[in-house]
Amino acid sequence: MQASVGDRLLVHGRTVGRHDRTAQVLEVKGENGAPPYKVRFDDDGHEALMSPGPDTVVRHDEQR
């Protein structure tokens, strides 16, 4: 997985009752766009360091 600052991560809910969440990549900590990423979740503004799993999709920033 590779992402850049400004990209969005779509994290699919893995259990019943869990909704999908999106987060904006604020900082890339790995080499060449690799995880971990510092992100801010869109629904509650929570910031976290994240190493996405197979339930996550990168939506690249189209302005780059």
PDB file of N, H, CA, C and O in Angstrom:
ATOM      1  N   MET A   1       0.841  -1.171   0.000  1.00  0.00           N
ATOM      2  CA  MET A   1       0.000   0.000   0.000  1.00  0.00           C
ATOM      3  C   MET A   1       0.890   1.238   0.000  1.00  0.00           C
ATOM      4  O   MET A   1       1.876   1.311   0.734  1.00  0.00           O
ATOM      5  N   GLN A   2       0.528   2.203  -0.830  1.00  0.00           N
ATOM      6  H   GLN A   2      -0.273   2.144  -1.426  1.00  0.00           H
ATOM      7  CA  GLN A   2       1.260   3.462  -0.890  1.00  0.00           C
ATOM      8  C   GLN A   2       0.268   4.616  -0.868  1.00  0.00           C
ATOM      9  O   GLN A   2      -0.763   4.583  -1.540  1.00  0.00           O
ATOM     10  N   ALA A   3       0.596   5.628  -0.088  1.00  0.00           N
ATOM     11  H   ALA A   3       1.433   5.655   0.458  1.00  0.00           H
ATOM     12  CA  ALA A   3      -0.242   6.822   0.001  1.00  0.00           C
ATOM     13  C   ALA A   3       0.654   8.036   0.144  1.00  0.00           C
ATOM     14  O   ALA A   3       1.840   7.926   0.457  1.00  0.00           O
ATOM     15  N   SER A   4       0.063   9.191  -0.093  1.00  0.00           N
ATOM     16  H   SER A   4      -0.900   9.280  -0.348  1.00  0.00           H
ATOM     17  CA  SER A   4       0.767  10.463   0.051  1.00  0.00           C
ATOM     18  C   SER A   4      -0.074  11.383   0.923  1.00  0.00           C
ATOM     19  O   SER A   4      -1.263  11.145   1.132  1.00  0.00           O
ATOM     20  N   VAL A   5       0.558  12.436   1.428  1.00  0.00           N
ATOM     21  H   VAL A   5       1.524  12.630   1.258  1.00  0.00           H
ATOM     22  CA  VAL A   5      -0.160  13.430   2.210  1.00  0.00           C
ATOM     23  C   VAL A   5      -1.305  13.977   1.357  1.00  0.00           C
ATOM     24  O   VAL A   5      -1.108  14.332   0.195  1.00  0.00           O
ATOM     25  N   GLY A   6      -2.494  14.041   1.941  1.00  0.00           N
ATOM     26  H   GLY A   6      -2.654  13.753   2.885  1.00  0.00           H
ATOM     27  CA  GLY A   6      -3.679  14.521   1.237  1.00  0.00           C
ATOM     28  C   GLY A   6      -4.572  13.414   0.719  1.00  0.00           C
ATOM     29  O   GLY A   6      -5.752  13.646   0.458  1.00  0.00           O
ATOM     30  N   ASP A   7      -4.028  12.201   0.564  1.00  0.00           N
ATOM     31  H   ASP A   7      -3.069  12.012   0.777  1.00  0.00           H
ATOM     32  CA  ASP A   7      -4.855  11.062   0.152  1.00  0.00           C
ATOM     33  C   ASP A   7      -5.844  10.730   1.262  1.00  0.00           C
ATOM     34  O   ASP A   7      -5.674  11.145   2.408  1.00  0.00           O
ATOM     35  N   ARG A   8      -6.872   9.983   0.907  1.00  0.00           N
ATOM     36  H   ARG A   8      -7.010   9.646  -0.024  1.00  0.00           H
ATOM     37  CA  ARG A   8      -7.849   9.527   1.896  1.00  0.00           C
ATOM     38  C   ARG A   8      -7.812   8.005   1.961  1.00  0.00           C
ATOM     39  O   ARG A   8      -7.627   7.322   0.954  1.00  0.00           O
ATOM     40  N   LEU A   9      -7.992   7.506   3.158  1.00  0.00           N
ATOM     41  H   LEU A   9      -8.143   8.062   3.976  1.00  0.00           H
ATOM     42  CA  LEU A   9      -8.094   6.071   3.380  1.00  0.00           C
ATOM     43  C   LEU A   9      -9.551   5.751   3.668  1.00  0.00           C
ATOM     44  O   LEU A   9     -10.185   6.404   4.497  1.00  0.00           O
ATOM     45  N   LEU A  10     -10.077   4.754   2.990  1.00  0.00           N
ATOM     46  H   LEU A  10      -9.563   4.223   2.316  1.00  0.00           H
ATOM     47  CA  LEU A  10     -11.423   4.255   3.241  1.00  0.00           C
ATOM     48  C   LEU A  10     -11.268   2.942   3.987  1.00  0.00           C
ATOM     49  O   LEU A  10     -10.757   1.963   3.443  1.00  0.00           O
ATOM     50  N   VAL A  11     -11.713   2.929   5.237  1.00  0.00           N
ATOM     51  H   VAL A  11     -12.128   3.725   5.679  1.00  0.00           H
ATOM     52  CA  VAL A  11     -11.612   1.736   6.076  1.00  0.00           C
ATOM     53  C   VAL A  11     -12.999   1.112   6.140  1.00  0.00           C
ATOM     54  O   VAL A  11     -13.924   1.688   6.713  1.00  0.00           O
ATOM     55  N   HIS A  12     -13.133  -0.071   5.546  1.00  0.00           N
ATOM     56  H   HIS A  12     -12.381  -0.539   5.081  1.00  0.00           H
ATOM     57  CA  HIS A  12     -14.421  -0.760   5.531  1.00  0.00           C
ATOM     58  C   HIS A  12     -14.727  -1.340   6.900  1.00  0.00           C
ATOM     59  O   HIS A  12     -13.849  -1.901   7.555  1.00  0.00           O
ATOM     60  N   GLY A  13     -15.987  -1.202   7.335  1.00  0.00           N
ATOM     61  H   GLY A  13     -16.700  -0.746   6.803  1.00  0.00           H
ATOM     62  CA  GLY A  13     -16.422  -1.819   8.587  1.00  0.00           C
ATOM     63  C   GLY A  13     -16.327  -3.330   8.462  1.00  0.00           C
ATOM     64  O   GLY A  13     -16.768  -3.904   7.465  1.00  0.00           O
ATOM     65  N   ARG A  14     -15.751  -3.979   9.474  1.00  0.00           N
ATOM     66  H   ARG A  14     -15.394  -3.513  10.284  1.00  0.00           H
ATOM     67  CA  ARG A  14     -15.523  -5.426   9.376  1.00  0.00           C
ATOM     68  C   ARG A  14     -16.563  -6.260  10.093  1.00  0.00           C
ATOM     69  O   ARG A  14     -16.604  -7.479   9.924  1.00  0.00           O
ATOM     70  N   THR A  15     -17.405  -5.622  10.893  1.00  0.00           N
ATOM     71  H   THR A  15     -17.372  -4.633  11.031  1.00  0.00           H
ATOM     72  CA  THR A  15     -18.415  -6.378  11.625  1.00  0.00           C
ATOM     73  C   THR A  15     -19.778  -5.718  11.437  1.00  0.00           C
ATOM     74  O   THR A  15     -19.866  -4.555  11.042  1.00  0.00           O
ATOM     75  N   VAL A  16     -20.825  -6.460  11.721  1.00  0.00           N
ATOM     76  H   VAL A  16     -20.754  -7.404  12.041  1.00  0.00           H
ATOM     77  CA  VAL A  16     -22.179  -5.940  11.593  1.00  0.00           C
ATOM     78  C   VAL A  16     -22.328  -4.737  12.525  1.00  0.00           C
ATOM     79  O   VAL A  16     -21.941  -4.787  13.693  1.00  0.00           O
ATOM     80  N   GLY A  17     -22.892  -3.665  11.990  1.00  0.00           N
ATOM     81  H   GLY A  17     -23.206  -3.624  11.041  1.00  0.00           H
ATOM     82  CA  GLY A  17     -23.103  -2.464  12.793  1.00  0.00           C
ATOM     83  C   GLY A  17     -21.966  -1.463  12.720  1.00  0.00           C
ATOM     84  O   GLY A  17     -22.108  -0.329  13.178  1.00  0.00           O
ATOM     85  N   ARG A  18     -20.842  -1.864  12.150  1.00  0.00           N
ATOM     86  H   ARG A  18     -20.726  -2.784  11.777  1.00  0.00           H
ATOM     87  CA  ARG A  18     -19.708  -0.939  11.992  1.00  0.00           C
ATOM     88  C   ARG A  18     -19.783  -0.320  10.611  1.00  0.00           C
ATOM     89  O   ARG A  18     -19.840  -1.035   9.610  1.00  0.00           O
ATOM     90  N   HIS A  19     -19.783   0.999  10.548  1.00  0.00           N
ATOM     91  H   HIS A  19     -19.737   1.580  11.361  1.00  0.00           H
ATOM     92  CA  HIS A  19     -19.851   1.672   9.256  1.00  0.00           C
ATOM     93  C   HIS A  19     -18.449   1.909   8.708  1.00  0.00           C
ATOM     94  O   HIS A  19     -17.462   1.840   9.441  1.00  0.00           O
ATOM     95  N   ASP A  20     -18.375   2.187   7.421  1.00  0.00           N
ATOM     96  H   ASP A  20     -19.177   2.243   6.825  1.00  0.00           H
ATOM     97  CA  ASP A  20     -17.094   2.543   6.807  1.00  0.00           C
ATOM     98  C   ASP A  20     -16.651   3.893   7.348  1.00  0.00           C
ATOM     99  O   ASP A  20     -17.480   4.745   7.669  1.00  0.00           O
ATOM    100  N   ARG A  21     -15.335   4.083   7.448  1.00  0.00           N
ATOM    101  H   ARG A  21     -14.662   3.391   7.187  1.00  0.00           H
ATOM    102  CA  ARG A  21     -14.786   5.359   7.911  1.00  0.00           C
ATOM    103  C   ARG A  21     -13.766   5.849   6.893  1.00  0.00           C
ATOM    104  O   ARG A  21     -13.115   5.057   6.212  1.00  0.00           O
ATOM    105  N   THR A  22     -13.639   7.162   6.802  1.00  0.00           N
ATOM    106  H   THR A  22     -14.167   7.806   7.355  1.00  0.00           H
ATOM    107  CA  THR A  22     -12.611   7.747   5.945  1.00  0.00           C
ATOM    108  C   THR A  22     -11.689   8.591   6.804  1.00  0.00           C
ATOM    109  O   THR A  22     -12.094   9.166   7.814  1.00  0.00           O
ATOM    110  N   ALA A  23     -10.441   8.648   6.375  1.00  0.00           N
ATOM    111  H   ALA A  23     -10.111   8.181   5.554  1.00  0.00           H
ATOM    112  CA  ALA A  23      -9.434   9.423   7.090  1.00  0.00           C
ATOM    113  C   ALA A  23      -8.500  10.069   6.077  1.00  0.00           C
ATOM    114  O   ALA A  23      -8.175   9.475   5.048  1.00  0.00           O
ATOM    115  N   GLN A  24      -8.077  11.280   6.375  1.00  0.00           N
ATOM    116  H   GLN A  24      -8.341  11.763   7.210  1.00  0.00           H
ATOM    117  CA  GLN A  24      -7.125  11.977   5.522  1.00  0.00           C
ATOM    118  C   GLN A  24      -5.718  11.713   6.028  1.00  0.00           C
ATOM    119  O   GLN A  24      -5.457  11.771   7.230  1.00  0.00           O
ATOM    120  N   VAL A  25      -4.803  11.420   5.090  1.00  0.00           N
ATOM    121  H   VAL A  25      -5.015  11.372   4.114  1.00  0.00           H
ATOM    122  CA  VAL A  25      -3.402  11.192   5.447  1.00  0.00           C
ATOM    123  C   VAL A  25      -2.749  12.550   5.711  1.00  0.00           C
ATOM    124  O   VAL A  25      -2.707  13.411   4.831  1.00  0.00           O
ATOM    125  N   LEU A  26      -2.241  12.730   6.928  1.00  0.00           N
ATOM    126  H   LEU A  26      -2.275  12.031   7.642  1.00  0.00           H
ATOM    127  CA  LEU A  26      -1.580  13.970   7.327  1.00  0.00           C
ATOM    128  C   LEU A  26      -0.068  13.877   7.188  1.00  0.00           C
ATOM    129  O   LEU A  26       0.607  14.864   6.894  1.00  0.00           O
ATOM    130  N   GLU A  27       0.454  12.664   7.405  1.00  0.00           N
ATOM    131  H   GLU A  27      -0.094  11.862   7.644  1.00  0.00           H
ATOM    132  CA  GLU A  27       1.906  12.461   7.364  1.00  0.00           C
ATOM    133  C   GLU A  27       2.187  11.001   7.030  1.00  0.00           C
ATOM    134  O   GLU A  27       1.510  10.098   7.521  1.00  0.00           O
ATOM    135  N   VAL A  28       3.187  10.784   6.193  1.00  0.00           N
ATOM    136  H   VAL A  28       3.737  11.518   5.794  1.00  0.00           H
ATOM    137  CA  VAL A  28       3.621   9.430   5.831  1.00  0.00           C
ATOM    138  C   VAL A  28       4.898   9.145   6.603  1.00  0.00           C
ATOM    139  O   VAL A  28       5.901   9.837   6.425  1.00  0.00           O
ATOM    140  N   LYS A  29       4.870   8.135   7.455  1.00  0.00           N
ATOM    141  H   LYS A  29       4.056   7.573   7.600  1.00  0.00           H
ATOM    142  CA  LYS A  29       6.024   7.801   8.300  1.00  0.00           C
ATOM    143  C   LYS A  29       6.938   6.764   7.658  1.00  0.00           C
ATOM    144  O   LYS A  29       8.122   6.701   7.990  1.00  0.00           O
ATOM    145  N   GLY A  30       6.406   5.943   6.736  1.00  0.00           N
ATOM    146  H   GLY A  30       5.444   5.994   6.467  1.00  0.00           H
ATOM    147  CA  GLY A  30       7.198   4.907   6.084  1.00  0.00           C
ATOM    148  C   GLY A  30       7.949   5.448   4.881  1.00  0.00           C
ATOM    149  O   GLY A  30       7.791   6.607   4.498  1.00  0.00           O
ATOM    150  N   GLU A  31       8.765   4.592   4.295  1.00  0.00           N
ATOM    151  H   GLU A  31       8.893   3.650   4.606  1.00  0.00           H
ATOM    152  CA  GLU A  31       9.543   4.968   3.115  1.00  0.00           C
ATOM    153  C   GLU A  31       8.717   4.794   1.847  1.00  0.00           C
ATOM    154  O   GLU A  31       7.941   3.845   1.734  1.00  0.00           O
ATOM    155  N   ASN A  32       8.881   5.703   0.898  1.00  0.00           N
ATOM    156  H   ASN A  32       9.511   6.474   0.990  1.00  0.00           H
ATOM    157  CA  ASN A  32       8.240   5.622  -0.420  1.00  0.00           C
ATOM    158  C   ASN A  32       6.726   5.449  -0.346  1.00  0.00           C
ATOM    159  O   ASN A  32       6.150   4.690  -1.125  1.00  0.00           O
ATOM    160  N   GLY A  33       6.079   6.147   0.583  1.00  0.00           N
ATOM    161  H   GLY A  33       6.546   6.764   1.216  1.00  0.00           H
ATOM    162  CA  GLY A  33       4.630   6.113   0.693  1.00  0.00           C
ATOM    163  C   GLY A  33       4.064   4.947   1.469  1.00  0.00           C
ATOM    164  O   GLY A  33       2.849   4.750   1.498  1.00  0.00           O
ATOM    165  N   ALA A  34       4.928   4.170   2.099  1.00  0.00           N
ATOM    166  H   ALA A  34       5.915   4.329   2.076  1.00  0.00           H
ATOM    167  CA  ALA A  34       4.476   2.997   2.854  1.00  0.00           C
ATOM    168  C   ALA A  34       4.012   3.401   4.258  1.00  0.00           C
ATOM    169  O   ALA A  34       4.424   4.440   4.773  1.00  0.00           O
ATOM    170  N   PRO A  35       3.155   2.583   4.874  1.00  0.00           N
ATOM    171  CA  PRO A  35       2.707   2.846   6.245  1.00  0.00           C
ATOM    172  C   PRO A  35       3.881   2.784   7.218  1.00  0.00           C
ATOM    173  O   PRO A  35       4.943   2.256   6.888  1.00  0.00           O
ATOM    174  N   PRO A  36       3.686   3.315   8.396  1.00  0.00           N
ATOM    175  CA  PRO A  36       2.457   3.846   8.987  1.00  0.00           C
ATOM    176  C   PRO A  36       2.174   5.275   8.537  1.00  0.00           C
ATOM    177  O   PRO A  36       3.046   5.988   8.042  1.00  0.00           O
ATOM    178  N   TYR A  37       0.896   5.663   8.736  1.00  0.00           N
ATOM    179  H   TYR A  37       0.188   5.083   9.138  1.00  0.00           H
ATOM    180  CA  TYR A  37       0.434   6.993   8.363  1.00  0.00           C
ATOM    181  C   TYR A  37      -0.172   7.681   9.579  1.00  0.00           C
ATOM    182  O   TYR A  37      -0.855   7.055  10.389  1.00  0.00           O
ATOM    183  N   LYS A  38       0.089   8.975   9.693  1.00  0.00           N
ATOM    184  H   LYS A  38       0.645   9.484   9.035  1.00  0.00           H
ATOM    185  CA  LYS A  38      -0.641   9.778  10.667  1.00  0.00           C
ATOM    186  C   LYS A  38      -1.879  10.264   9.933  1.00  0.00           C
ATOM    187  O   LYS A  38      -1.770  10.894   8.882  1.00  0.00           O
ATOM    188  N   VAL A  39      -3.063   9.974  10.481  1.00  0.00           N
ATOM    189  H   VAL A  39      -3.152   9.462  11.335  1.00  0.00           H
ATOM    190  CA  VAL A  39      -4.320  10.288   9.807  1.00  0.00           C
ATOM    191  C   VAL A  39      -5.272  11.046  10.726  1.00  0.00           C
ATOM    192  O   VAL A  39      -5.132  11.021  11.949  1.00  0.00           O
ATOM    193  N   ARG A  40      -6.245  11.722  10.109  1.00  0.00           N
ATOM    194  H   ARG A  40      -6.358  11.743   9.115  1.00  0.00           H
ATOM    195  CA  ARG A  40      -7.352  12.357  10.841  1.00  0.00           C
ATOM    196  C   ARG A  40      -8.645  11.794  10.277  1.00  0.00           C
ATOM    197  O   ARG A  40      -8.918  11.908   9.082  1.00  0.00           O
ATOM    198  N   PHE A  41      -9.446  11.179  11.159  1.00  0.00           N
ATOM    199  H   PHE A  41      -9.224  11.087  12.130  1.00  0.00           H
ATOM    200  CA  PHE A  41     -10.709  10.601  10.737  1.00  0.00           C
ATOM    201  C   PHE A  41     -11.741  11.702  10.501  1.00  0.00           C
ATOM    202  O   PHE A  41     -11.866  12.635  11.294  1.00  0.00           O
ATOM    203  N   ASP A  42     -12.478  11.574   9.394  1.00  0.00           N
ATOM    204  H   ASP A  42     -12.377  10.816   8.750  1.00  0.00           H
ATOM    205  CA  ASP A  42     -13.438  12.589   8.984  1.00  0.00           C
ATOM    206  C   ASP A  42     -14.643  12.679   9.918  1.00  0.00           C
ATOM    207  O   ASP A  42     -15.177  13.769  10.128  1.00  0.00           O
ATOM    208  N   ASP A  43     -15.079  11.554  10.480  1.00  0.00           N
ATOM    209  H   ASP A  43     -14.646  10.669  10.309  1.00  0.00           H
ATOM    210  CA  ASP A  43     -16.323  11.568  11.253  1.00  0.00           C
ATOM    211  C   ASP A  43     -16.198  12.210  12.626  1.00  0.00           C
ATOM    212  O   ASP A  43     -17.168  12.786  13.121  1.00  0.00           O
ATOM    213  N   ASP A  44     -15.017  12.125  13.259  1.00  0.00           N
ATOM    214  H   ASP A  44     -14.230  11.658  12.857  1.00  0.00           H
ATOM    215  CA  ASP A  44     -14.894  12.682  14.610  1.00  0.00           C
ATOM    216  C   ASP A  44     -13.636  13.533  14.831  1.00  0.00           C
ATOM    217  O   ASP A  44     -13.438  14.063  15.925  1.00  0.00           O
ATOM    218  N   GLY A  45     -12.786  13.670  13.806  1.00  0.00           N
ATOM    219  H   GLY A  45     -12.947  13.239  12.918  1.00  0.00           H
ATOM    220  CA  GLY A  45     -11.588  14.495  13.928  1.00  0.00           C
ATOM    221  C   GLY A  45     -10.452  13.857  14.698  1.00  0.00           C
ATOM    222  O   GLY A  45      -9.412  14.484  14.900  1.00  0.00           O
ATOM    223  N   HIS A  46     -10.634  12.615  15.132  1.00  0.00           N
ATOM    224  H   HIS A  46     -11.479  12.106  14.967  1.00  0.00           H
ATOM    225  CA  HIS A  46      -9.608  11.896  15.888  1.00  0.00           C
ATOM    226  C   HIS A  46      -8.366  11.692  15.020  1.00  0.00           C
ATOM    227  O   HIS A  46      -8.477  11.310  13.855  1.00  0.00           O
ATOM    228  N   GLU A  47      -7.191  11.946  15.584  1.00  0.00           N
ATOM    229  H   GLU A  47      -7.101  12.256  16.530  1.00  0.00           H
ATOM    230  CA  GLU A  47      -5.940  11.699  14.873  1.00  0.00           C
ATOM    231  C   GLU A  47      -5.278  10.460  15.453  1.00  0.00           C
ATOM    232  O   GLU A  47      -5.312  10.224  16.661  1.00  0.00           O
ATOM    233  N   ALA A  48      -4.671   9.669  14.566  1.00  0.00           N
ATOM    234  H   ALA A  48      -4.643   9.861  13.585  1.00  0.00           H
ATOM    235  CA  ALA A  48      -4.054   8.421  15.002  1.00  0.00           C
ATOM    236  C   ALA A  48      -2.917   8.040  14.062  1.00  0.00           C
ATOM    237  O   ALA A  48      -2.854   8.496  12.921  1.00  0.00           O
ATOM    238  N   LEU A  49      -2.027   7.200  14.560  1.00  0.00           N
ATOM    239  H   LEU A  49      -2.078   6.829  15.488  1.00  0.00           H
ATOM    240  CA  LEU A  49      -0.997   6.578  13.750  1.00  0.00           C
ATOM    241  C   LEU A  49      -1.570   5.242  13.306  1.00  0.00           C
ATOM    242  O   LEU A  49      -2.011   4.448  14.136  1.00  0.00           O
ATOM    243  N   MET A  50      -1.565   4.988  11.999  1.00  0.00           N
ATOM    244  H   MET A  50      -1.207   5.633  11.324  1.00  0.00           H
ATOM    245  CA  MET A  50      -2.297   3.844  11.459  1.00  0.00           C
ATOM    246  C   MET A  50      -1.444   3.051  10.480  1.00  0.00           C
ATOM    247  O   MET A  50      -0.781   3.619   9.612  1.00  0.00           O
ATOM    248  N   SER A  51      -1.471   1.744  10.631  1.00  0.00           N
ATOM    249  H   SER A  51      -2.009   1.283  11.336  1.00  0.00           H
ATOM    250  CA  SER A  51      -0.899   0.823   9.649  1.00  0.00           C
ATOM    251  C   SER A  51      -2.072   0.035   9.075  1.00  0.00           C
ATOM    252  O   SER A  51      -2.483  -0.971   9.654  1.00  0.00           O
ATOM    253  N   PRO A  52      -2.611   0.479   7.950  1.00  0.00           N
ATOM    254  CA  PRO A  52      -3.845  -0.098   7.409  1.00  0.00           C
ATOM    255  C   PRO A  52      -3.715  -1.579   7.070  1.00  0.00           C
ATOM    256  O   PRO A  52      -2.653  -2.062   6.677  1.00  0.00           O
ATOM    257  N   GLY A  53      -4.827  -2.276   7.238  1.00  0.00           N
ATOM    258  H   GLY A  53      -5.690  -1.884   7.558  1.00  0.00           H
ATOM    259  CA  GLY A  53      -4.901  -3.681   6.893  1.00  0.00           C
ATOM    260  C   GLY A  53      -5.590  -3.889   5.560  1.00  0.00           C
ATOM    261  O   GLY A  53      -5.795  -2.934   4.811  1.00  0.00           O
ATOM    262  N   PRO A  54      -5.954  -5.139   5.251  1.00  0.00           N
ATOM    263  CA  PRO A  54      -6.552  -5.462   3.957  1.00  0.00           C
ATOM    264  C   PRO A  54      -7.965  -4.901   3.775  1.00  0.00           C
ATOM    265  O   PRO A  54      -8.508  -4.949   2.672  1.00  0.00           O
ATOM    266  N   ASP A  55      -8.560  -4.373   4.840  1.00  0.00           N
ATOM    267  H   ASP A  55      -8.118  -4.334   5.736  1.00  0.00           H
ATOM    268  CA  ASP A  55      -9.895  -3.792   4.747  1.00  0.00           C
ATOM    269  C   ASP A  55      -9.853  -2.295   4.424  1.00  0.00           C
ATOM    270  O   ASP A  55     -10.868  -1.608   4.541  1.00  0.00           O
ATOM    271  N   THR A  56      -8.682  -1.788   4.019  1.00  0.00           N
ATOM    272  H   THR A  56      -7.857  -2.346   3.924  1.00  0.00           H
ATOM    273  CA  THR A  56      -8.492  -0.362   3.747  1.00  0.00           C
ATOM    274  C   THR A  56      -8.110  -0.128   2.292  1.00  0.00           C
ATOM    275  O   THR A  56      -7.314  -0.871   1.717  1.00  0.00           O
ATOM    276  N   VAL A  57      -8.691   0.920   1.703  1.00  0.00           N
ATOM    277  H   VAL A  57      -9.337   1.524   2.170  1.00  0.00           H
ATOM    278  CA  VAL A  57      -8.421   1.295   0.322  1.00  0.00           C
ATOM    279  C   VAL A  57      -7.901   2.724   0.307  1.00  0.00           C
ATOM    280  O   VAL A  57      -8.403   3.574   1.042  1.00  0.00           O
ATOM    281  N   VAL A  58      -6.890   2.998  -0.532  1.00  0.00           N
ATOM    282  H   VAL A  58      -6.482   2.307  -1.128  1.00  0.00           H
ATOM    283  CA  VAL A  58      -6.364   4.351  -0.682  1.00  0.00           C
ATOM    284  C   VAL A  58      -7.113   5.051  -1.803  1.00  0.00           C
ATOM    285  O   VAL A  58      -7.237   4.523  -2.908  1.00  0.00           O
ATOM    286  N   ARG A  59      -7.608   6.235  -1.509  1.00  0.00           N
ATOM    287  H   ARG A  59      -7.507   6.665  -0.612  1.00  0.00           H
ATOM    288  CA  ARG A  59      -8.200   7.102  -2.532  1.00  0.00           C
ATOM    289  C   ARG A  59      -7.238   8.260  -2.724  1.00  0.00           C
ATOM    290  O   ARG A  59      -7.137   9.149  -1.879  1.00  0.00           O
ATOM    291  N   HIS A  60      -6.537   8.239  -3.839  1.00  0.00           N
ATOM    292  H   HIS A  60      -6.618   7.517  -4.526  1.00  0.00           H
ATOM    293  CA  HIS A  60      -5.494   9.218  -4.086  1.00  0.00           C
ATOM    294  C   HIS A  60      -6.067  10.603  -4.342  1.00  0.00           C
ATOM    295  O   HIS A  60      -7.117  10.753  -4.967  1.00  0.00           O
ATOM    296  N   ASP A  61      -5.355  11.616  -3.846  1.00  0.00           N
ATOM    297  H   ASP A  61      -4.502  11.494  -3.338  1.00  0.00           H
ATOM    298  CA  ASP A  61      -5.732  13.013  -4.041  1.00  0.00           C
ATOM    299  C   ASP A  61      -5.576  13.347  -5.519  1.00  0.00           C
ATOM    300  O   ASP A  61      -4.475  13.268  -6.065  1.00  0.00           O
ATOM    301  N   GLU A  62      -6.668  13.716  -6.162  1.00  0.00           N
ATOM    302  H   GLU A  62      -7.563  13.780  -5.719  1.00  0.00           H
ATOM    303  CA  GLU A  62      -6.651  13.983  -7.600  1.00  0.00           C
ATOM    304  C   GLU A  62      -6.057  15.336  -7.956  1.00  0.00           C
ATOM    305  O   GLU A  62      -5.853  15.622  -9.136  1.00  0.00           O
ATOM    306  N   GLN A  63      -5.776  16.170  -6.974  1.00  0.00           N
ATOM    307  H   GLN A  63      -5.942  15.939  -6.016  1.00  0.00           H
ATOM    308  CA  GLN A  63      -5.193  17.485  -7.245  1.00  0.00           C
ATOM    309  C   GLN A  63      -3.688  17.427  -7.449  1.00  0.00           C
ATOM    310  O   GLN A  63      -3.085  18.400  -7.902  1.00  0.00           O
ATOM    311  N   ARG A  64      -3.078  16.293  -7.119  1.00  0.00           N
ATOM    312  H   ARG A  64      -3.568  15.503  -6.751  1.00  0.00           H
ATOM    313  CA  ARG A  64      -1.620  16.168  -7.297  1.00  0.00           C
ATOM    314  C   ARG A  64      -1.293  15.931  -8.737  1.00  0.00           C
ATOM    315  O   ARG A  64      -0.122  15.799  -9.091  1.00  0.00           O
TER     316      ARG A  64
END
